[in-house]
Amino acid sequence: MQFLKALFWFLILGLVAAFAVTNWHPVEIHLWSGLVADVNLPFLLLIVYLGGLLPVLAIYHTVRWRNRSRIAMLERTIEDLRPAPSPAPVPVADPEPAPPAPPEAPATTPSVAS
């Protein structure tokens, strides 16, 4: 899997390099007050790409940080609301053992006179 990942990135880098080599000519950008800037096309495309990527990346990381802090706060709240486990009571040993119970007498049934 690592090999395929590296192959993919080398393929992308090769396509970008081929594009940059074949399109390496200056582009005129007309600015205010008659100023003209000559910028190479690959550099201009890189600036435009980063101009679109960086704000979205900043928003993504901000939302991710906010959600992680909110989840941590909720987990702390749950731990505070959960009752603490009470320790098991320690058994107390009797100082004197109880005397044995006396044996029961057999039950007698009354006889019926006829």
N, CA, C and O of each residue as an XYZ file, in Angstrom:
456
protein
N       0.826     -1.188      0.000
C       0.000      0.000      0.000
C       0.876      1.260      0.000
O       0.563      2.238     -0.680
N       1.950      1.232      0.749
C       2.872      2.370      0.797
C       3.475      2.619     -0.586
O       3.683      3.766     -0.980
N       3.756      1.536     -1.321
C       4.310      1.677     -2.659
C       3.329      2.385     -3.582
O       3.729      3.258     -4.352
N       2.058      2.023     -3.518
C       1.048      2.658     -4.364
C       0.870      4.128     -4.008
O       0.667      4.965     -4.887
N       0.945      4.435     -2.734
C       0.829      5.820     -2.292
C       1.985      6.653     -2.838
O       1.773      7.760     -3.334
N       3.205      6.129     -2.749
C       4.378      6.832     -3.269
C       4.288      6.959     -4.793
O       4.633      8.002     -5.348
N       3.831      5.917     -5.462
C       3.679      5.960     -6.909
C       2.674      7.026     -7.325
O       2.900      7.748     -8.296
N       1.591      7.126     -6.611
C       0.580      8.149     -6.891
C       1.174      9.551     -6.775
O       0.963     10.387     -7.654
N       1.917      9.813     -5.695
C       2.489     11.149     -5.495
C       3.566     11.456     -6.536
O       3.672     12.598     -6.981
N       4.362     10.468     -6.933
C       5.351     10.696     -7.979
C       4.671     10.991     -9.317
O       5.161     11.802    -10.102
N       3.549     10.333     -9.568
C       2.800     10.589    -10.791
C       2.255     12.020    -10.794
O       2.348     12.716    -11.805
N       1.698     12.450     -9.691
C       1.180     13.821     -9.577
C       2.313     14.837     -9.753
O       2.172     15.807    -10.497
N       3.441     14.608     -9.063
C       4.573     15.524     -9.186
C       5.118     15.555    -10.616
O       5.522     16.614    -11.096
N       5.133     14.422    -11.293
C       5.576     14.378    -12.683
C       4.660     15.175    -13.598
O       5.130     15.879    -14.492
N       3.343     15.066    -13.378
C       2.395     15.839    -14.188
C       2.546     17.340    -13.940
O       2.485     18.132    -14.880
N       2.741     17.730    -12.686
C       2.932     19.146    -12.362
C       4.224     19.660    -12.993
O       4.244     20.758    -13.548
N       5.296     18.884    -12.915
C       6.565     19.299    -13.511
C       6.449     19.408    -15.026
O       6.983     20.346    -15.619
N       5.759     18.465    -15.659
C       5.579     18.520    -17.111
C       4.755     19.743    -17.503
O       5.058     20.400    -18.499
N       3.725     20.050    -16.734
C       2.917     21.241    -17.005
C       3.750     22.506    -16.860
O       3.661     23.411    -17.689
N       4.566     22.569    -15.797
C       5.386     23.763    -15.560
C       6.409     23.954    -16.672
O       6.641     25.085    -17.098
N       7.022     22.886    -17.147
C       8.044     22.999    -18.190
C       7.414     23.434    -19.516
O       7.960     24.290    -20.212
N       6.278     22.852    -19.860
C       5.671     23.174    -21.156
C       4.984     24.541    -21.158
O       4.794     25.115    -22.231
N       4.613     25.073    -20.019
C       3.917     26.361    -19.949
C       4.749     27.442    -19.280
O       4.187     28.347    -18.664
N       6.046     27.377    -19.380
C       6.913     28.336    -18.702
C       7.076     29.582    -19.584
O       8.118     29.774    -20.211
N       6.054     30.408    -19.623
C       6.156     31.681    -20.327
C       5.500     32.751    -19.464
O       4.606     32.457    -18.671
N       5.942     33.976    -19.619
C       5.412     35.031    -18.760
C       3.980     35.413    -19.137
O       3.593     35.390    -20.305
N       3.227     35.757    -18.131
C       1.850     36.210    -18.295
C       1.801     37.640    -17.780
O       2.295     37.931    -16.690
N       1.200     38.539    -18.568
C       1.092     39.932    -18.137
C      -0.155     40.112    -17.288
O      -1.255     39.730    -17.689
N       0.024     40.689    -16.132
C      -1.094     41.011    -15.243
C      -1.154     42.531    -15.167
O      -0.211     43.174    -14.706
N      -2.262     43.100    -15.619
C      -2.422     44.550    -15.612
C      -2.954     44.978    -14.249
O      -4.064     44.607    -13.867
N      -2.168     45.754    -13.522
C      -2.527     46.242    -12.201
C      -3.044     47.666    -12.311
O      -3.264     48.159    -13.417
N      -3.237     48.320    -11.206
C      -3.747     49.685    -11.185
C      -2.691     50.672    -11.687
O      -1.499     50.366    -11.680
N      -3.118     51.819    -12.110
C      -2.281     52.937    -12.574
C      -1.335     52.530    -13.705
O      -0.221     53.048    -13.791
N      -1.753     51.629    -14.551
C      -0.932     51.257    -15.690
C       0.233     50.346    -15.365
O       1.089     50.125    -16.221
N       0.295     49.809    -14.154
C       1.366     48.872    -13.807
C       1.093     47.515    -14.454
O      -0.048     47.055    -14.501
N       2.130     46.899    -14.938
C       2.018     45.583    -15.550
C       3.033     44.672    -14.864
O       4.213     45.005    -14.760
N       2.550     43.502    -14.392
C       3.434     42.527    -13.744
C       3.596     41.330    -14.668
O       2.613     40.768    -15.151
N       4.830     40.950    -14.904
C       5.111     39.746    -15.687
C       5.400     38.601    -14.724
O       6.384     38.624    -13.984
N       4.523     37.598    -14.747
C       4.625     36.460    -13.831
C       4.589     35.195    -14.669
O       3.810     35.090    -15.617
N       5.434     34.237    -14.316
C       5.391     32.944    -15.012
C       4.095     32.223    -14.658
O       3.630     32.286    -13.520
N       3.520     31.542    -15.636
C       2.220     30.899    -15.468
C       2.199     29.859    -14.336
O       1.241     29.870    -13.562
N       3.186     28.960    -14.184
C       3.137     27.993    -13.071
C       3.152     28.682    -11.702
O       2.477     28.237    -10.774
N       3.922     29.767    -11.581
C       3.959     30.490    -10.309
C       2.608     31.137    -10.029
O       2.140     31.124     -8.890
N       1.977     31.703    -11.056
C       0.662     32.318    -10.902
C      -0.375     31.281    -10.481
O      -1.200     31.549     -9.607
N      -0.338     30.106    -11.092
C      -1.291     29.048    -10.723
C      -1.053     28.555     -9.290
O      -2.004     28.226     -8.581
N       0.209     28.505     -8.869
C       0.504     28.116     -7.487
C      -0.050     29.135     -6.503
O      -0.605     28.762     -5.470
N       0.094     30.406     -6.812
C      -0.434     31.457     -5.937
C      -1.956     31.383     -5.859
O      -2.524     31.526     -4.776
N      -2.617     31.163     -6.978
C      -4.077     31.058     -7.003
C      -4.531     29.816     -6.227
O      -5.506     29.874     -5.478
N      -3.831     28.705     -6.406
C      -4.178     27.470     -5.683
C      -4.048     27.667     -4.175
O      -4.950     27.300     -3.423
N      -2.937     28.241     -3.731
C      -2.749     28.480     -2.295
C      -3.735     29.513     -1.766
O      -4.163     29.429     -0.615
N      -4.100     30.487     -2.597
C      -5.094     31.478     -2.190
C      -6.460     30.858     -1.937
O      -7.225     31.371     -1.120
N      -6.777     29.780     -2.612
C      -8.040     29.082     -2.370
C      -7.932     28.028     -1.278
O      -8.907     27.761     -0.576
N      -6.753     27.426     -1.129
C      -6.585     26.331     -0.174
C      -6.421     26.824      1.266
O      -7.032     26.269      2.179
N      -5.619     27.838      1.473
C      -5.268     28.252      2.838
C      -6.466     28.725      3.671
O      -6.545     28.346      4.839
N      -7.404     29.528      3.151
C      -8.553     29.894      3.987
C      -9.421     28.697      4.377
O      -9.889     28.602      5.512
N      -9.628     27.795      3.434
C     -10.435     26.605      3.730
C      -9.724     25.726      4.747
O     -10.363     25.165      5.637
N      -8.416     25.602      4.625
C      -7.632     24.812      5.574
C      -7.682     25.425      6.968
O      -7.778     24.703      7.961
N      -7.616     26.753      7.048
C      -7.711     27.436      8.344
C      -9.081     27.224      8.975
O      -9.175     26.996     10.181
N     -10.142     27.294      8.182
C     -11.494     27.056      8.700
C     -11.627     25.625      9.191
O     -12.204     25.384     10.251
N     -11.099     24.675      8.432
C     -11.169     23.261      8.817
C     -10.490     23.024     10.156
O     -11.057     22.369     11.031
N      -9.277     23.553     10.325
C      -8.556     23.332     11.578
C      -9.227     24.053     12.742
O      -9.200     23.553     13.866
N      -9.824     25.206     12.502
C     -10.534     25.921     13.555
C     -11.756     25.135     14.015
O     -11.986     24.997     15.216
N     -12.535     24.623     13.077
C     -13.724     23.835     13.434
C     -13.314     22.557     14.149
O     -13.959     22.150     15.115
N     -12.252     21.928     13.684
C     -11.774     20.696     14.328
C     -11.315     20.960     15.756
O     -11.620     20.177     16.655
N     -10.581     22.058     15.979
C     -10.126     22.420     17.328
C     -11.318     22.726     18.224
O     -11.350     22.299     19.378
N     -12.310     23.470     17.700
C     -13.487     23.815     18.485
C     -14.273     22.564     18.874
O     -14.730     22.450     20.012
N     -14.432     21.632     17.947
C     -15.173     20.403     18.250
C     -14.430     19.542     19.267
O     -15.058     18.952     20.146
N     -13.106     19.460     19.162
C     -12.342     18.680     20.148
C     -12.454     19.284     21.539
O     -12.598     18.556     22.521
N     -12.389     20.608     21.631
C     -12.506     21.228     22.958
C     -13.920     21.059     23.502
O     -14.095     20.880     24.707
N     -14.934     21.113     22.637
C     -16.310     20.910     23.088
C     -16.510     19.469     23.580
O     -17.168     19.248     24.597
N     -15.951     18.503     22.870
C     -16.063     17.103     23.290
C     -15.344     16.886     24.616
O     -15.851     16.172     25.481
N     -14.172     17.490     24.787
C     -13.444     17.351     26.056
C     -14.231     17.959     27.200
O     -14.263     17.394     28.293
N     -14.871     19.104     26.971
C     -15.676     19.738     28.015
C     -16.875     18.862     28.366
O     -17.206     18.717     29.543
N     -17.524     18.280     27.371
C     -18.672     17.411     27.643
C     -18.247     16.141     28.384
O     -18.979     15.663     29.251
N     -17.087     15.594     28.059
C     -16.608     14.411     28.777
C     -16.296     14.746     30.226
O     -16.569     13.941     31.116
N     -15.726     15.924     30.477
C     -15.480     16.338     31.864
C     -16.789     16.521     32.616
O     -16.883     16.158     33.789
N     -17.800     17.080     31.959
C     -19.108     17.262     32.593
C     -19.729     15.921     32.940
O     -20.300     15.761     34.019
N     -19.625     14.967     32.046
C     -20.180     13.632     32.313
C     -19.468     13.000     33.496
O     -20.112     12.394     34.353
N     -18.150     13.131     33.556
C     -17.404     12.562     34.685
C     -17.784     13.241     35.995
O     -17.823     12.587     37.037
N     -18.067     14.547     35.962
C     -18.471     15.242     37.185
C     -19.858     14.826     37.636
O     -20.119     14.757     38.837
N     -20.752     14.546     36.697
C     -22.124     14.180     37.042
C     -22.269     12.711     37.418
O     -23.221     12.343     38.107
N     -21.365     11.889     36.989
C     -21.434     10.463     37.284
C     -21.124     10.255     38.764
O     -20.140     10.798     39.266
N     -21.958      9.469     39.483
C     -21.676      9.265     40.915
C     -20.384      8.483     41.112
O     -20.058      7.555     40.371
N     -19.670      8.901     42.141
C     -18.412      8.223     42.445
C     -18.721      6.852     43.033
O     -19.638      6.731     43.846
N     -17.993      5.831     42.650
C     -18.260      4.505     43.206
C     -17.913      4.481     44.697
O     -16.834      4.900     45.115
N     -18.870      3.973     45.484
C     -18.627      3.894     46.924
C     -17.854      2.607     47.222
O     -18.106      1.570     46.608
N     -16.926      2.679     48.152
C     -16.162      1.472     48.466
C     -17.054      0.430     49.146
O     -18.020      0.776     49.826
N     -16.722     -0.829     48.956
C     -17.499     -1.909     49.565
C     -17.323     -1.855     51.079
O     -16.227     -1.584     51.569
N     -18.413     -2.116     51.830
C     -18.285     -2.069     53.294
C     -17.348     -3.168     53.787
O     -17.323     -4.277     53.254
N     -16.591     -2.831     54.807
C     -15.644     -3.776     55.381
C     -16.415     -4.688     56.331
O     -17.096     -4.191     57.228
N     -16.329     -6.003     56.161
C     -17.061     -6.900     57.071
C     -16.458     -6.822     58.477
O     -15.241     -6.794     58.661
N     -17.377     -6.788     59.471
C     -16.952     -6.724     60.875
C     -17.002     -8.133     61.447
O     -18.019     -8.817     61.336
N     -15.915     -8.562     62.052
C     -15.864     -9.900     62.647
C     -16.524     -9.848     64.022
O     -16.263     -8.927     64.796
N     -17.393    -10.846     64.341
C     -18.029    -10.932     65.666
C     -16.986    -11.325     66.696
O     -16.184    -12.226     66.450
N     -16.986    -10.647     67.872
C     -16.016    -11.029     68.893
C     -16.317    -12.408     69.481
O     -15.391    -13.154     69.796
N     -17.598    -12.758     69.632
C     -17.971    -14.084     70.166
C     -18.866    -14.764     69.154
O     -19.795    -14.151     68.626
N     -18.597    -16.002     68.888
C     -19.489    -16.695     67.963
C     -20.841    -16.942     68.634
O     -20.890    -17.122     69.850
N     -21.910    -16.954     67.893
C     -23.264    -17.188     68.424
C     -23.389    -18.651     68.844
O     -22.852    -19.542     68.187
N     -24.116    -18.893     69.967
C     -24.294    -20.289     70.402
C     -25.169    -21.032     69.412
O     -26.031    -20.439     68.764
N     -24.945    -22.329     69.299
C     -25.750    -23.091     68.350
C     -27.210    -23.115     68.798
O     -27.497    -23.083     69.995
N     -28.111    -23.171     67.855
C     -29.553    -23.189     68.147
C     -29.926    -24.560     68.711
O     -29.389    -25.577     68.272
N     -30.872    -24.593     69.712
C     -31.295    -25.898     70.275
C     -32.092    -26.677     69.244
O     -32.776    -26.096     68.402
N     -31.996    -28.019     69.321
C     -32.758    -28.832     68.366
C     -34.251    -28.691     68.631
O     -34.672    -28.554     69.780
N     -35.037    -28.724     67.584
C     -36.480    -28.570     67.718
C     -37.111    -29.911     68.087
O     -36.655    -30.973     67.662
N     -38.179    -29.831     68.895
C     -38.906    -31.048     69.296
C     -39.783    -31.487     68.137
O     -40.259    -30.662     67.357
N     -39.997    -32.823     68.027
C     -40.834    -33.297     66.929
C     -42.267    -32.831     67.134
O     -42.748    -32.784     68.266
N     -42.924    -32.500     66.093
C     -44.298    -32.012     66.159
C     -45.231    -33.206     66.331
O     -45.082    -34.226     65.658
N     -46.198    -33.066     67.245
C     -47.192    -34.134     67.479
C     -48.514    -33.701     66.915
O     -48.853    -32.518     66.945
N     -49.264    -34.647     66.400
C     -50.569    -34.328     65.853
C     -51.620    -34.784     66.834
O     -51.539    -35.900     67.346
N     -52.598    -33.955     67.109
C     -53.650    -34.366     68.069
C     -54.509    -35.474     67.460
O     -54.817    -35.456     66.268
N     -54.876    -36.406     68.273
C     -55.723    -37.516     67.796
C     -57.176    -37.113     67.899
O     -57.564    -36.372     68.801
N     -57.939    -37.581     67.013
C     -59.357    -37.230     66.978
C     -60.138    -38.415     67.578
O     -59.965    -39.559     67.159
N     -60.995    -38.117     68.562
C     -61.782    -39.181     69.188
C     -63.045    -39.388     68.400
O     -63.706    -38.435     67.988
N     -63.378    -40.669     68.189
C     -64.570    -40.941     67.411
C     -65.676    -41.521     68.240
O     -66.754    -41.806     67.718
